[in-house]
Amino acid sequence: MRICDVTDAYHATSGGIRTYIDQKIRCIRSSTDFEHVLVVPAARDHHEQDGRTQVFGVASPRIPGCSPYRVMLRHGRIADILDRVRPDVIELGNPYFQPRAARRFKARYAAVLAGFYHTDFPRAYVEATLGRRLGARVARSAGKAASRYARYVHANLDFTIVSSPALERRLSWLGFPRVELVPLGVDTELFHPGKRDFAWRRQHGVLDEDLLLVFAGRLDREKRIGVLLDMMERLPPGLPAKLAILGQGPQASLVERAAAENPRILALPFEQDRSRFARCLASADIYVSAARFETFGLSVIEAQASGLPVVGQRAGAMIDRVPPSTGILVSEPDPEALAAAVVRITQDDFREMGRIARRLVETQNTWDRTFTRLFGLYEAGLRTPARNAHAPRSV
């Protein structure tokens, strides 16, 4: 089986989507005889091959205000790549811009066409952005229109993949025709409480007795970074707490300015080395998030695997990721509520919450389970009668 991933969200500083694809490639190489093709935006067209893995870069413009993200607009180039490699399965990581080329290929070669709903685009971008600029009423109308468009796009796919039960329920309610749940995984050997490093804490000015909060992810409006920064202003002066924010994105300068003004805030760069990133998480005490539109929360389960409890918003995938025994979720979308939750969790046995979170991830979120489920969906799609007329490949 030849699998092709087409996504805009894959580059050197990508987060969860890159982790998912890298783990998929690792699993394909170690446990199957499949071939893998990756189509991503790049500064220039290029092609690389390493054994059963190929990468095609498509020259694409940067998205204004979202560097280093690029968007693939050359549908003809994507179609040419698909014609060249002729995959059995095409998975769209961002099905808003590439479905035309993929549908054309599917009509010619009867490939399985799937879409991974990594981002709840209508709510996280359309509604949230317009709500700040034009008000809630306009935002709701635009969000409904965006949801209808997303449903139209996904109706042309064989199935839509989601990674959380909350999103599965939402898309089914919106009328998406076939939604398949594939929870993501975590490397529990890499992300482990044993990676805790007090020397790393001291290197960043964090005392052994300090309470270190941490957030890791793309620094964008959808993550509501400003709410986390304001949360620190609401914590009691007597609580020896610091907040480390790791990541890169449009709001990196906001974090840097806050860190320059408030010694309780640490602005740390995106950590590309996964082992060093695992050490950062394990060296913290509590993971915090103000995001309302998480579709899975990969950094959350990486933190849980590292033995951290979680404080966050009672919304999206967080409801599934953080049961009461592993942290505190708040309904109010404001910094006061998050600050109160941080104080409350420190008054509880939050270390035990972290241990429970670790055990939960160990039993429920392994990459082997993820790809056994995913590859089963691919193979079931290929077994349908319409696939039998698959054209011969050209290399």
matplotlib code that plots the C-alpha trace (Angstrom):
import matplotlib.pyplot as plt

x = [0.0, 1.3, 0.1, 0.3, -0.1, -0.8, -0.7, 0.2, 1.2, 4.6, 7.8, 10.8, 8.8, 5.5, 3.8, 1.3, 0.6, 4.3, 4.7, 1.7, 3.2, 6.7, 5.3, 3.3, 6.5, 8.3, 5.6, 5.5, 9.2, 9.4, 6.2, 4.9, 6.0, 4.0, 5.4, 4.9, 4.7, 4.6, 3.5, 4.2, 4.7, 8.3, 10.3, 11.0, 9.9, 12.0, 11.9, 13.7, 13.6, 14.8, 14.0, 10.2, 9.7, 9.4, 9.0, 7.7, 8.1, 5.7, 6.9, 4.3, 3.9, 4.1, 0.8, 0.9, 1.3, 1.8, 5.4, 6.9, 3.6, 3.0, -0.1, -0.1, -2.2, -0.8, -3.4, -2.0, 1.4, -0.2, -2.2, 1.0, 2.7, -0.3, -0.3, 3.4, 3.3, -0.2, -0.9, -3.5, -4.5, -4.5, -4.9, -5.5, -4.2, -5.8, -8.7, -9.7, -7.2, -6.2, -9.4, -9.8, -6.5, -7.1, -10.7, -9.5, -7.0, -9.5, -11.9, -9.1, -7.5, -10.0, -7.8, -9.1, -9.5, -9.5, -9.3, -7.8, -9.8, -6.8, -8.2, -11.7, -11.3, -14.8, -14.7, -10.9, -10.3, -13.5, -15.7, -12.9, -11.3, -14.6, -15.9, -13.1, -13.6, -17.2, -19.1, -20.7, -23.7, -21.6, -19.1, -21.8, -23.2, -19.8, -18.9, -22.1, -21.2, -17.6, -19.0, -21.3, -18.3, -16.2, -19.1, -19.4, -15.6, -15.7, -18.8, -16.6, -14.1, -14.4, -14.2, -13.1, -10.6, -10.9, -8.8, -11.2, -14.7, -15.8, -14.9, -16.5, -19.8, -19.6, -18.9, -21.6, -24.1, -23.1, -23.9, -20.5, -21.3, -18.6, -16.5, -13.9, -12.2, -8.5, -7.0, -3.4, -0.5, 2.5, 6.0, 5.8, 9.5, 10.5, 8.0, 8.6, 8.6, 12.1, 13.3, 12.8, 16.0, 16.5, 19.6, 17.5, 15.1, 18.0, 19.5, 16.2, 16.0, 13.5, 14.2, 13.7, 10.7, 9.1, 5.9, 6.7, 3.7, 4.3, 2.6, 3.9, 2.5, 2.0, 1.9, -1.2, -4.5, -6.4, -4.2, -5.2, -1.7, -2.7, -5.1, -2.2, -0.1, -2.9, -3.4, 0.0, -1.0, -3.9, -1.9, -1.4, 2.0, 2.8, 2.6, 6.1, 4.9, 6.5, 5.2, 7.4, 5.9, 7.6, 6.9, 6.9, 4.3, 2.7, 2.4, 6.0, 6.8, 3.8, 5.4, 8.8, 7.6, 5.7, 8.8, 10.9, 8.4, 7.5, 10.2, 7.6, 7.3, 9.9, 9.8, 11.5, 12.0, 10.4, 12.4, 12.9, 14.9, 12.2, 14.4, 15.2, 11.5, 10.6, 13.1, 11.4, 7.9, 9.1, 10.9, 7.7, 5.0, 1.6, 0.6, -1.7, -3.7, -6.3, -7.2, -10.9, -10.7, -8.3, -9.1, -6.9, -4.2, -1.1, 1.1, -1.4, -0.9, 2.8, 2.7, 0.5, 3.0, 5.6, 3.7, 2.0, -1.6, -3.4, -5.3, -7.3, -10.6, -13.6, -14.0, -13.2, -10.9, -9.8, -13.0, -11.9, -8.2, -8.5, -10.8, -11.2, -8.6, -5.9, -6.5, -8.9, -10.9, -12.8, -15.9, -15.2, -12.9, -11.0, -7.6, -9.3, -10.8, -7.6, -5.6, -8.1, -7.8, -4.0, -4.4, -7.0, -4.8, -1.9, -4.1, -4.9, -2.4, -1.5, 1.5, -0.9, -3.0, 0.1, 0.8, -2.8, -2.5, 0.7, -1.0, -4.0, -1.9, 0.1, -3.1, -5.0, -2.6, 0.1, 1.1, 0.8, -2.9, -3.2, -1.8, -3.3, -6.7, -5.7, -4.2, -7.2, -9.4, -7.2, -7.3, -11.0, -11.5, -9.3, -11.3, -14.5, -15.5, -15.0, -11.2, -10.6, -10.0, -6.9, -4.7, -1.1, 1.4, 4.1, 7.2]
y = [0.0, 3.5, 6.2, 9.9, 12.7, 16.2, 18.9, 22.6, 22.3, 20.5, 22.4, 22.6, 24.2, 22.4, 20.9, 18.1, 17.5, 17.0, 14.7, 12.6, 12.4, 11.6, 8.9, 7.5, 7.3, 5.6, 3.0, 2.4, 1.8, -0.4, -2.4, -2.6, -3.0, 0.2, 3.1, 6.7, 10.0, 13.4, 16.6, 19.8, 23.5, 24.8, 27.8, 25.9, 22.8, 19.8, 16.0, 13.7, 9.9, 7.7, 4.1, 3.7, 7.3, 10.3, 14.0, 16.5, 20.2, 22.5, 26.1, 28.1, 31.6, 32.4, 33.1, 36.8, 37.1, 33.4, 32.8, 30.2, 28.7, 28.5, 27.6, 25.4, 27.1, 25.3, 22.6, 21.6, 20.8, 18.7, 16.8, 16.2, 14.7, 12.4, 11.4, 10.5, 8.5, 7.1, 6.4, 3.9, 6.2, 10.1, 11.7, 15.5, 17.2, 20.4, 19.6, 23.3, 24.0, 20.6, 18.6, 19.6, 17.9, 14.9, 14.4, 14.5, 11.8, 9.7, 9.8, 8.5, 5.9, 5.0, 5.8, 6.0, 9.7, 10.7, 13.9, 14.4, 17.2, 18.4, 21.9, 23.0, 25.8, 27.3, 27.9, 28.4, 30.8, 32.1, 32.6, 33.6, 36.1, 37.7, 37.7, 40.1, 42.4, 42.3, 41.0, 37.7, 37.8, 38.2, 35.6, 33.0, 33.4, 33.2, 30.2, 28.4, 29.2, 27.9, 24.7, 24.2, 24.6, 22.1, 19.6, 20.0, 19.4, 16.3, 14.9, 14.3, 12.2, 8.5, 9.3, 12.0, 11.2, 12.9, 12.4, 13.1, 11.9, 15.5, 16.4, 13.1, 14.2, 17.7, 16.7, 14.0, 16.6, 18.9, 16.2, 15.0, 11.7, 9.4, 10.3, 7.9, 8.3, 7.7, 8.9, 10.0, 8.5, 9.5, 8.0, 7.1, 6.2, 9.6, 11.5, 10.2, 11.7, 10.3, 13.1, 15.7, 17.8, 20.3, 21.6, 22.6, 24.4, 26.3, 27.2, 29.1, 30.7, 28.3, 27.3, 23.7, 24.8, 27.0, 25.9, 25.8, 26.0, 25.2, 25.7, 24.3, 24.9, 27.3, 30.9, 32.0, 33.7, 30.3, 29.2, 32.4, 33.1, 36.5, 34.8, 32.7, 35.9, 37.7, 34.6, 35.1, 38.6, 37.2, 34.6, 35.4, 37.2, 34.6, 31.7, 31.0, 30.2, 30.8, 30.2, 28.8, 29.2, 27.2, 27.8, 29.9, 31.8, 35.2, 36.0, 35.2, 38.9, 39.2, 36.5, 38.1, 41.5, 39.9, 38.0, 41.3, 42.9, 40.1, 37.8, 35.1, 34.5, 32.6, 32.9, 29.8, 29.1, 26.2, 23.1, 21.0, 18.3, 15.9, 14.6, 18.1, 19.0, 15.9, 17.2, 20.6, 19.1, 16.6, 19.5, 21.4, 20.8, 21.7, 22.0, 25.0, 25.9, 28.5, 27.0, 26.4, 24.6, 21.8, 18.9, 16.5, 18.3, 16.3, 18.5, 17.8, 14.0, 14.5, 16.5, 13.9, 11.2, 13.3, 13.1, 16.5, 17.4, 19.8, 23.1, 24.3, 25.2, 22.9, 22.8, 20.8, 17.8, 18.9, 17.4, 14.0, 14.5, 15.7, 13.7, 15.2, 12.8, 14.3, 18.0, 20.9, 22.4, 25.7, 26.8, 30.5, 31.7, 34.2, 34.5, 34.9, 31.4, 29.8, 31.5, 30.2, 26.7, 26.9, 27.9, 25.1, 22.4, 23.3, 22.8, 19.2, 16.3, 17.5, 15.1, 12.2, 13.7, 13.6, 10.0, 9.1, 11.0, 9.1, 5.7, 6.8, 7.7, 4.5, 2.4, 4.6, 6.5, 4.5, 5.2, 1.5, 1.7, 4.8, 3.3, -0.1, 1.7, 4.1, 1.5, -0.7, 2.1, 2.4, -1.3, -1.5, 1.3, -0.5, -3.6, -2.0, -3.2, 0.2, 0.0, -3.2, -1.3, 0.5, 1.6, 0.5, 2.9, 4.9, 5.7]
z = [0.0, -0.9, 1.5, 0.6, 3.2, 1.8, 4.4, 4.8, 8.5, 8.3, 8.7, 11.1, 14.0, 13.5, 16.5, 16.8, 13.1, 12.3, 15.3, 14.0, 10.5, 11.7, 14.0, 11.0, 8.9, 11.8, 12.1, 8.3, 8.2, 11.3, 11.2, 7.6, 3.9, 3.0, 1.1, 2.2, 0.2, 1.9, 0.0, 1.9, 1.1, 0.7, -0.5, -3.7, -5.5, -4.5, -4.2, -1.8, -1.4, 1.4, 0.8, 1.0, 1.9, -0.5, 0.2, -2.4, -1.6, -3.4, -3.8, -1.8, -0.4, 3.3, 5.1, 6.1, 9.9, 10.3, 9.5, 8.9, 7.7, 3.9, 2.0, -1.1, -3.8, -6.9, -7.3, -10.6, -9.1, -6.4, -9.1, -11.1, -8.0, -7.4, -11.0, -10.7, -7.4, -7.8, -4.1, -2.9, -0.1, 0.1, 3.5, 3.5, 6.6, 5.5, 3.2, 2.6, -0.2, -1.8, -2.3, -6.0, -7.0, -4.8, -6.0, -9.6, -8.8, -7.0, -10.1, -12.3, -10.0, -7.3, -4.4, -0.9, 0.0, 3.7, 5.5, 9.0, 10.8, 12.8, 13.3, 14.0, 11.4, 11.6, 15.4, 16.0, 13.1, 11.6, 14.6, 17.0, 14.6, 13.5, 17.0, 18.1, 15.1, 14.2, 17.2, 18.2, 15.8, 12.7, 13.9, 14.5, 11.0, 9.4, 11.6, 10.4, 6.8, 7.3, 8.9, 5.9, 3.6, 5.6, 5.6, 1.8, 1.4, 3.6, 2.0, -1.1, 1.0, 1.9, 5.5, 8.0, 10.8, 14.2, 17.2, 20.1, 21.0, 21.5, 17.9, 16.7, 18.3, 16.9, 13.3, 13.4, 14.8, 11.9, 9.4, 8.3, 6.5, 7.9, 10.9, 12.2, 15.7, 15.7, 19.0, 18.8, 20.8, 22.8, 23.2, 26.9, 27.1, 25.7, 27.8, 31.3, 34.8, 35.2, 32.8, 35.6, 35.8, 38.6, 36.9, 34.0, 36.4, 38.1, 34.7, 33.9, 37.4, 38.8, 42.4, 43.6, 45.7, 43.0, 41.3, 37.6, 35.2, 31.6, 28.2, 24.9, 21.5, 18.6, 19.9, 18.1, 19.0, 19.0, 22.0, 23.9, 25.1, 26.5, 28.9, 30.3, 30.7, 32.5, 34.7, 36.2, 37.2, 39.2, 41.2, 44.8, 45.4, 48.1, 45.7, 44.3, 40.8, 37.4, 33.9, 31.1, 27.6, 24.9, 21.2, 18.2, 16.3, 15.7, 19.4, 20.3, 20.7, 23.1, 25.3, 25.1, 26.2, 29.1, 30.2, 30.0, 32.4, 34.7, 36.1, 36.8, 33.1, 31.0, 27.2, 25.8, 22.1, 20.3, 21.1, 18.0, 19.8, 21.2, 24.0, 25.3, 25.0, 27.1, 29.7, 29.8, 30.4, 33.1, 34.9, 35.3, 37.9, 36.2, 32.5, 31.8, 28.7, 27.9, 24.5, 23.8, 20.4, 20.9, 18.6, 20.5, 22.6, 21.8, 24.0, 26.8, 26.7, 26.4, 29.6, 31.2, 30.2, 31.9, 35.1, 35.1, 36.1, 33.8, 34.4, 31.4, 29.8, 29.9, 26.1, 23.0, 23.4, 26.9, 28.3, 27.1, 27.8, 31.4, 33.7, 37.2, 38.7, 36.5, 36.8, 36.9, 34.0, 34.3, 32.4, 32.6, 29.7, 31.7, 33.6, 37.0, 36.7, 35.6, 38.4, 40.9, 39.5, 39.8, 43.5, 44.0, 42.5, 44.6, 47.7, 46.5, 45.9, 42.4, 42.4, 42.7, 39.9, 37.7, 38.5, 37.6, 34.3, 33.5, 34.1, 32.0, 29.0, 29.3, 28.9, 26.3, 24.1, 22.3, 18.8, 18.0, 18.8, 16.7, 13.5, 13.9, 13.9, 11.0, 8.7, 9.3, 8.0, 4.9, 4.2, 4.7, 2.2, -0.4, -0.1, -1.4, -4.9, -6.5, -5.8, -7.8, -11.1, -9.6, -12.5, -12.7, -11.1, -12.8, -10.7]

ax = plt.figure().add_subplot(projection="3d")
ax.plot(x, y, z, "-o")
ax.set_aspect("equal")
plt.show()
